[in-house]
Structures are given as structure tokens and as C-alpha cells.
Amino acid sequence: MVHAFGISTTFERTQRGFAPVVGLAVSHKDSSSVPNETTTTASHSSTQSNDGNNRIMVPTSMHDHIQSLIERRSRARWEGDYVTADTLKEQLQQLTLPPRCRLIVEDLPRSRGGGSTWKVEYNSMVEERLNTTLPSILQLAHRALGLSVSCSQRMMPATDKQAQLQPIVQQATEYLKDWNDVNQRISKKTTINSNADAMAALSQSLLLDAIYDNRDDDLGSSTKLTHWNLVETSLRGRKAADAAFWFALAGVSDECTLQLLQAVCVKELLRFGTKPTCRAKDILLILDRFAAAGLREAPVLEAVARDCLQVKQQYHDDTHEDIPTNLLDLHSDRVLFMLWKFSARQKKQQSFLQMAQKHWETSSKESCDRIIEPGYGKLESESDGKNSVPTDWYKSFSDPTKPLVVDVGCGMGISLLGLATGNNDEFSGCNLLGVDLSGLTTGYAQGMANRWNLSHRLHFMVASAELVLQEIIDSYPGAVSFCLIQFPTPYRLAKEHNSDGNSQLPTSAQEGFMVSTRLLKLVCEALKLRGNTKGRLLLQSNCEDVAVYMRETALAHDNFVAVDVPYPVLEPETDNIPQRTLNWLENTGGKANRAVGSSWSRISLLPPKGCTETEVACRLNRVPIHRCLLKVKVPGENSLSADKIEDLH
């Protein structure tokens, strides 16, 4: 039970700003006997460290008097003398505390050692005045994501979507700028760091009162303080990182918003990053979300996070892994695995996107022009991607005569983002084009490209792959050097009568599967543009039957030849065989062609930064990946020697 004496209204920091907390815990450590006076001590070292600040907030004599009353009341409760306990409680209620302070006493059950804890809180006048119904930063980010989902479903052009996103982003940025202004003023007077305690919070609260009263100071405006308070109370813990990630998923590329959000997170890590309640994986998750939002360099954030992680390793770490050298790397295994879990195959994420979309529609009071169907909001849109507007290649790329790399079904664009930022000669002189039916995923990818200043050579389109390939054949000024088809959504296996299967998968390899005979013919024709004889096609899947089908279909029409690889698969996989592969082998009576031979590679055929999130997830989950490289068939030439493709790494 919690008792509050001195002020009737509660202003907890998690709700309305800073509420400095000081106090002491009194408990009975030995529950088998009634302790004597000398064994009644503070139960937690953290509250003991606050004892000094408690003495600063209240006079020493009052502090000792409160402590004595709490100890006597604790003993009375332990002995069952509740009449005495109630009398002591009345004495605590009648204490005269310093202005705007209150005493809070919490009685602990015997299962937690009995006794009581107590603390004194100071409540800033500003906190009472700054009660607001404005949407929080996290709510704005969620609203932006919902808008992006809605625009994706309606096939809204990217420029129109950005125009609707702009007011939401501007509102969030205004809040964050005001927070930064007030925070800089506060920082000149007091420091909140990893040892933030009641005295530091008290100093800040007193300072806020002074700022508010100084009306001729611009920082004293109630609007700025309201926004400051809103950011402080709504972006606790990892929420600033969540907001940054959601804005990025919505396709927002505003650099100012991202930088201000990471500044909020720096302050939060200084406040709670070394506390036992903050785990090492919590700190890494914050960094991963910022990396997924496109943050690549943040020296202060990384330094603070590294210090916190070192403390975790030294004292109470929940992992023994080494601290990564680069804490903000989109292409690290941790970040890509996180993105993979955000894929459409996760029902939880589908539900999350649906909620975001409904949040946007409710807040904007717009009615949806179509019924939300099952699976709505998933990362793969059901749209057919038809678009009659021809592509202006000179607007898409600064130099459209450069060789083109096309990622068919690019998803979140991770592979192309990695190739565009790598140092590999194979891709550094190329334009890169990602094609997908999902406006949500391509919006994220284009937002990242814009943030990283790559839009002059990296572009993403929401359209059918066949339509885009035909447009490339008809009008692209340069050659096509590489096509990538990576982890397409698999089809349902033949003879699958199990109703528990995924009904959203394409019906069969011949019906609904993206990699059709027509698509492969268009890929071949595109790779032959401008007399090119070195165009290549990468196929990879974590479904062996899908990989084999794609390769055999491409080779069957005499358009492609297989390329020998340096590290071939010599024997079929025997460990961690997926159930789908077992079903496939059973369906074919064990006579199926396996992904084995000189053209099937056991290692990635792209540079490390070119890995997709699915490829990383498969590797971490020890799921086999089946990959091969094909090239356009030239009369008189059957294959490339193995050493010809080593330059891809």
C-alpha cells in the first residue's frame, strides 16, 4: 500500500515531467524472527545513495525524525500492533514538509521483507501548468506509418504521399526543436548523467520554474516548455529509437528529425543506461533501430552507449559477446535480423501495420475507399503495380548511360543499399534499380537512399517487374549488367492438401509465382541490351525446390547458361533440412534434381554488404540457402570459368 502525505495531486515523471524521488527503504531481512532495532537497515544500495540527497531536500533533523517514525511503524506492523502503526501514520501525515514537497510511504508485504519504503518528491509548478492533449512524438511517428500503409494500398504516387507526410514530420520536428532549446538552457545549469539522482532532478525542476516565470526570455514561453515536457515524458527509454524507426518505415528522410531523436536518446541513456533495469540487449536494440532508420554516424550516442555496455559487461551483463566496433551499421547481422522479423510473414507485424493505418485514418478523419481485407497492411502489397506513366531515366539517375543493376522484388532494398555504399568495383560504377509491388517497402528504401545522398544512382519503383523490364528494354539508354532475383515468395507445393498451409502463397509454380517464363525471357532480353555479352542473373532462395525450378526454367528455353562457381555445393544438405524440402522430396519420390553441382554456390555470390535481411536470417537460423549464377547464352560459349566471378566479392 502506498501513502502520500503533503500534496494531494501526484505528478509522476513518467506522466508529466520530472518528479525528483529521494528516500530510504526499511525492511526486515530475517522473516523468522522479529528483528531488533539494530538490524533495521536500508535494503537497497541505490536508495542508500539517495539518502544524502534526501538530507539536502529536508533538514537533517526532519530526515532523522521521519526515519525514526518509519522504523517504529515498521516494527509495529511486523508485530501486528496496527493501532500503534496507525498512530505513527497519523504523525507522518501531520509533518510539515518544505514547499511543494510530499512524503510517500509504501508498505511492503512480508513476501518482500516487510517494512516500508519512503521518499520525498518535489513537484515543479511547470509540470502542473503543462498538462497537454497534444499527440506525442511516438504517436506522430505511428500516424506517419499508418499514412504510408494507406498510401501504399491506394497506390498513391510517392510525391503525393510525401506531401501528406510533411505536416506530420513538421509537427514532430517543431516539438523536438523546442525540446532542444529548453534542454540546452537547462544543461547550462544542471547535468543529468548516469548518476542522475533526486538532487539533479530537483535542480532541474527548480530551474524550470525559474524559466517559466521569466516571461521576457523566449525559452520561458509556455509553448516551448509544453513541447519540452511532451518530449521528456513521451520518449522515455527506447521510445525515441522506436519513433525514428517508424518514421523511416513511413519513408521519412528528414535528417533534422533523426538527429534530434538521437539527441533525446543520448539523454535517456545517460539517465538510465547503467541501471540494472536496463539490459545490454536493450541498449543494442536502441542502436539497431537508429541504424535501421538510416543513422550512420553519431559519435556522442555511440560513445555513451559503449560506456553503458562496458558497465554491463563489468557488473551485471546478460551477454558475454564483444561490443561491436560499429554500433550503427544497417548491414550488421543484428539490424538485418530485426528487419527480417518485420517482414510480412510475421502476423504480429501485419497487425501492427493495420493498427498504424487505422490510427492514421482515425486521426485524419478520412474514410478508406476500400474494405480492409485479411492480410491488409502487409509488406507485400496485393496491387498489380500497373502504372501508365513512362519512366524518365534522366530524372531517376544522374547518368542513365551507366550499366544498370536491377533487383526484381527488392523488398526493403537492403541489398541495393549495400551495393550502393560498398567499395566493390563491380557495382560502384553502376546505377541500381529496385522494383517491388509494395509501396511501403520501396518507400522505406527510397527514404534511405535520399538520406544517404544516393538518389542520383539508386532508385526504387512500385510496379510489376515485367512492366519495368519491358520499359528498360524499350527506353533505358545504357546496358543492363546484372539482375537479382532473391528469395521470391514461394509457391505452394504440388499435392499439398493441408488446410493449415499458407493460403496467401501463389497457387503453383505456373500460377501466381513471380518468376514466370515470361519474366525470365524479359530478363534475358534486358541483359542483352546494347550488345552486352556479360550480363548475369543471380537466383537464390531458401526453398530448394524453388531455386531448382527457377534455374531449370531459365535454362530450358536456351536463353541462359549456368556459371561455374569457386565454392560449389558437392553434396545435398543433410542438416536442418526444412519440412518443405522433405515434402518436396517425398512428392517426387526422391527423384528430384537437387541444388548440387558446379554451378550451385555454398557461399554468397554478392559482396557482404549486398546480403538481404532474409539471407542473414537464414544464416543465423541455419536454414540452407540455394544460389546459382546464370549468364546470357552466347553462341559457342557454354559457361564461365570459376575465377571469372571472384571479382563479385
C-alpha positions, -999 to +999 in steps of 0.1 A: +000+000+000+012+035-009+005+066+013+012+101+000+014+129+025+019+167+019+005+172-016-028+156-028-020+155-066+005+131-080+029+142-108+050+111-117+078+117-142+065+090-165+033+111-169+041+148-165+078+156-164+104+155-137+095+144-102+127+141-081+125+110-059+145+105-028+140+083+002+150+052+021+138+016+024+133+000+057+128-038+057+131-069+079+157-092+063+151-121+086+115-132+085+119-160+110+121-136+140+113-101+149+144-080+143+157-057+169+164-020+163+200-025+152+191-049+123+166-025+107+186-011+077+182+003+042+175-027+020+189-013-013+222+004-020+205+026-046+182+041-020+211+044+004+229+066-022+199+088-023+200+093+014+224+122+011+201+140-013+172+134+010+191+152+037+196+181+013+160+183+004+147+182+040+165+193+072+187+167+089+165+167+120+134+161+099+151+134+079+161+115+111+126+121+126+109+106+095+133+077+095+126+070+132+089+071+127+091+047+097+112+023+117+089+023+147+059+019+124+076-009+105+082-028+138+046-023+149+032-037+117+056-066+119+044-074+154+007-070+145+003-038+166-018-020+140-031+006+165+004+019+171+011+017+133-019+038+126-009+064+152+025+067+137+009+070+103-011+100+116+021+116+129+037+112+094+007+128+079+010+158+102+046+166+093+053+200+078+074+195+047+093+221+026+071+238+000+059+217-030+073+185-014+054+154-003+062+123+016+053+090+001+054+058+022+049+023+007+042-006+030+058-038+017+043-073+021+061-099+042+070-117+009+091-087+001+107-085+035+080-065+053+088-030+065+083+002+044+100+024+019+097+062+019+106+090-003+102+128-007+092+142-040+094+178-053+068+189-079+076+217-103+050+243-109+057+240-146+045+204-145+011+214-133+008+241-160+020+219-189-008+193-190-015+189-227-035+168-250-011+172-279-001+140-297+033+126-286+062+122-309+057+084-309+020+089-318+030+112-347+055+085-359+028+059-357+004+081-376+030+087-403+035+049-407-003+044-409-004+071-436+023+053-455+004+020-453-028+037-465-010+053-494+006+020-504-028+003-505-042+031-527-012+031-550-007+068-542+023+084-561+053+089-539+052+127-543+016+129-531+025+107-501+054+129-491+032+159-493+008+143-468+036+132-446+052+167-444+028+183-419+032+153-395+070+155-397+070+192-393+049+189-361+073+164-347+103+184-356+089+215-340+084+197-307+119+183-309+135+217-317+117+233-288+128+204-265+164+210-277+162+248-270+149+243-235+172+214-228+203+234-238+192+261-213+188+235-186+221+219-195+240+251-187+227+250-151+225+213-142+237+179-155+217+148-157+240+118-162+243+082-155+243+091-117+211+111-121+195+113-087+170+133-068+192+163-063+199+167-100+163+163-109+154+187-081+177+213-096+162+209-130+126+212-116+135+244-098+152+258-129+121+251-149+101+271-125+125+300-129+125+298-167+087+297-167+085+328-145+110+347-167+084+356-194+107+381-212+130+351-220+120+333-252+127+300-236+102+308-209+073+307-233+047+282-223+046+267-258+082+257-258+080+244-223+049+224-232+068+208-261+098+202-239+077+185-213+059+164-240+092+151-254+106+144-219+075+124-208+067+106-240+101+095-252+113+075-223+136+045-226+139+033-262+109+053-275+130+078-293+146+050-313+111+035-319+099+068-333+130+071-356+124+036-369+087+042-375+094+074-393+119+056-415+094+028-423+070+055-434+095+068-459+105+099-440+141+110-448+143+143-428+177+144-413+169+171-386+142+149-371+165+119-369+194+139-353+171+154-327+157+120-318+191+106-313+199+136-290+169+126-269+181+091-267+216+102-256+200+120-226+179+089-219+210+066-219+228+089-196+198+088-173+191+050-172+217+032-193+239+020-165+210+010-142+204-028-136+169-025-151+185-015-185+200-046-201+227-048-227+203-060-253+181-030-246+209-007-254+218-027-286+182-026-297+181+012-294+212+014-316+198-012-341+166+008-345+186+040-352+207+021-377+176+008-394+164+044-396+195+054-415+217+068-388+253+060-397+274+084-376+266+096-341+298+099-321+281+110-289+254+084-290+279+056-298+303+068-270+275+069-244+261+035-255+296+020-254+302+032-219+269+018-208+277-016-224+311-017-208+294-012-174+271-041-182+300-064-191+318-055-159+290-059-134+257-074-145+258-082-182+233-106-196+256-114-225+293-121-229+295-110-265+321-084-275+309-049-280+306-043-318+332-020-334+305-002-354+274+002-333+254+019-362+255-005-391+224-012-412+241-042-427+251-058-395+235-092-387+216-078-357+200-050-376+191-071-406+177-098-384+155-072-368+143-060-402+136-096-413+113-101-382+094-070-395+086-089-427+051-098-439+055-133-428+051-122-392+015-119-382+024-096-353+039-071-377+009-073-401-014-065-371+010-036-361+008-021-396-030-025-396-032-006-363-010+021-376-032+025-407-063+027-386-046+052-363-039+074-393-074+071-407-090+079-373-067+109-366-072+124-401-109+116-401-105+102-436-127+073-448-109+045-465-121+040-501-117+002-499-125-025-474-096-037-453-091-073-464-072-101-445-035-095-448-040-058-453-010-037-445+015-065-451+048-056-466+040-072-499+010-054-514-017-072-534-016-044-560-007-054-596+016-024-599+001-011-632+014+024-640+009+040-673+034+069-666+066+063-685+099+065-666+121+094-672+155+078-667+173+111-667+152+121-636+158+087-620+196+087-625+222+115-630+238+094-658+214+068-672+241+056-697+258+038-669+253+000-666+221-009-647+217-034-618+180-045-614+167-061-582+134-078-590+112-080-559+136-058-539+116-056-507+131-031-484+160-025-508+187-037-483+207-055-510+209-025-533+216-001-504+246-022-495+258-025-531+255+013-535+275+021-504+302-006-509+336-003-524+333-031-549+344-022-584+317-044-599+289-022-587+305+012-579+301+024-615+265+012-619+231+026-615+208+005-593+171+000-596+148-018-572+114-030-582+086-042-559+048-042-557+049-028-521+048+009-518+056+006-481+089-012-485+100+008-515+091+040-497+114+029-468+142+020-493+139+053-512+138+073-480+171+056-470+186+064-504+176+100-501+190+103-466+223+088-477+225+110-508+224+080-531+193+091-552+214+101-581+222+064-588+198+044-566+161+044-574+131+023-564+099+018-582+065+005-572+054-016-603+052-050-618+086-064-626+075-074-661+063-039-669+095-024-656+117-048-675+098-041-707+103-004-701+140-009-696+142-028-728+123-001-747+140+030-733+169+026-709+199+044-725+226+021-711+233-016-707+220-040-680+248-057-663+231-077-635+196-089-625+189-102-590+160-124-580+164-131-544+141-151-521+108-147-541+077-156-522+075-194-528+045-211-544+025-239-528+039-274-533+020-298-556+000-324-537-003-301-507-038-307-494-031-295-459-055-267-450-030-254-424-007-242-452-003-205-461-033-197-484-016-165-494+012-182-513+010-184-551-011-215-561+017-232-580+049-225-599+028-219-631+001-198-614+008-166-595+046-172-590+066-141-597+094-159-616+075-169-647+088-179-681+078-145-695+097-127-667+129-148-673+127-140-711+124-103-703+154-106-680+174-122-708+164-096-733+173-068-709+207-083-702+214-084-740+208-046-744+234-026-763+252-058-774+261-067-739+275-102-736+284-102-699+250-097-683+243-121-654+214-133-634+216-142-597+190-166-584+187-176-547+161-190-524+158-207-491+134-232-507+154-257-526+125-267-549+120-230-558+157-225-566+158-256-587+126-246-606+139-211-613+172-224-627+157-251-647+131-228-662+158-203-672+179-230-688+151-248-705+144-221-731+180-219-742+184-183-731+209-188-703+238-210-693+250-218-658+282-203-645+306-225-625+314-211-591+345-212-570+329-229-540+303-254-553+279-275-534+291-310-538+266-329-517+229-323-507+223-307-473+217-333-446+214-310-416+185-287-408+165-297-438+133-277-439+100-295-438+091-281-472+122-297-487+113-330-471+077-328-485+092-319-520+114-349-519+086-371-508+063-358-536+089-366-562+097-400-548+133-389-542+140-383-579+140-345-578+171-327-592+189-313-562+207-280-558+241-297-562+269-293-587+295-269-601+270-240-606+254-241-571+274-220-546+277-227-509+288-191-502+272-158-511+278-146-546+275-109-537+297-087-515+290-089-478+270-057-478+249-070-506+232-096-483+194-092-478+178-094-445+163-128-454+198-142-463+211-131-429+181-146-411+186-179-429+223-180-419+216-172-383+188-198-382+210-223-400+185-226-429+202-237-462+203-211-490+204-223-526+220-199-551+233-200-586+246-176-612+235-176-649+246-156-679+230-149-712+239-176-737+263-166-764+267-189-795+298-212-789+301-205-752+288-228-725+300-214-692+324-191-675+355-204-657+353-203-619+378-175-615+357-151-636+332-144-608+355-139-579+355-102-585+320-100-571+334-101-536 
